[in-house]
Each structure stands twice: as structure tokens, then as C-alpha cells.
């Protein structure tokens, strides 16, 4: 059988931090997450290497461009 409410020991509750402290924590967390996301996902994709060639043969000039291919 349970004891009446008056006989139970209340669980001490921590007081809430002031609003300014909570805002500072939220701002700091947002800053850290933003920096982490910016470092992890750069704004520009890495450029693929390309080979540019200008070939002159028989009085005509051609400009050719080659991209790398995967070895199979």
C-alpha cells in the first residue's frame, strides 16, 4: 500500500535557467551546427579534371575536351 502524498518525499526540481541563458545556449548550438554543416557540405562541388587539346591538322583547327572515365 502506498503512503499518502504528504508522507512521500518530493523529488527536488532544478530551477529553469533564465531566458537569456536558454537563448544563448540555443544561439551557440545553432552556430556550432551551422559551422559543422558548412564544413561538411561545401557550397561548391569539386571540379572534375578535364583535358583540353587544340589539334591543327591539314589547315583545320579543332578544340577537343576529354573527361576522365572509370576503369572497368
N, C-alpha and C positions, 0 to 999 in steps of 0.2 A: 504494500500500500504506500502511496506517495504521501509525503509530508505536505501540509498546507503551504501556500505560496509564501507566507510570512516566514516560514522556517527555512526555506531554500536560500542558499547563498547566491546573490545576484552575480552574474558574470560582469566583471568590470569592462566598461566600454571605453575605447580610446576616443578622445575628442577629435572631431574633424579638424584638419588643418585649416587655416584661414583661406579665404577665396583667393587671395593674391598668391599664396603658396601653390595652390592647385593650378592656377593659371600658369605660373612659372614652370611647374613640372610639365604641364601639357605642352607649353611652347618649346621647352627643352626636348621633349620626346619627339615633337613634330620636326624640330631642326635635325635631330640625330637621324630620324627615319628619312628625311629629305636628302641629307648628305649621303647616307648609305645607298639610297636608290639612285642618286646621281652618279655615285662611284661605281655601282654595279651595272647600271644600264646607261652607257654613254649616249649622248644625243646624236652622234653620227656613227654610222656603221663603218667598219673598217673597209677601206678600198681594196678591191681585188687587183692584183698586179696584171698589167696589160703590156703587150709588146706592140709598139708602133713601128712600122717599116715603110720607107718610101723606096720603091723599086722603079728604076728607069731602064727601059729596055726597048730598043728599036724605035727610039724617038717618042715613046709614050711614057708617061709617069703615072704610077699607081701608088696610092697610100693604103696600106693594109694594117689591120689591127687584129691581134690574136689574144685570146683569153686562155687561161690555164684549164686543163681538163683533168679529171681524176684518172689515176691508173687503175686498170681493171685486172 
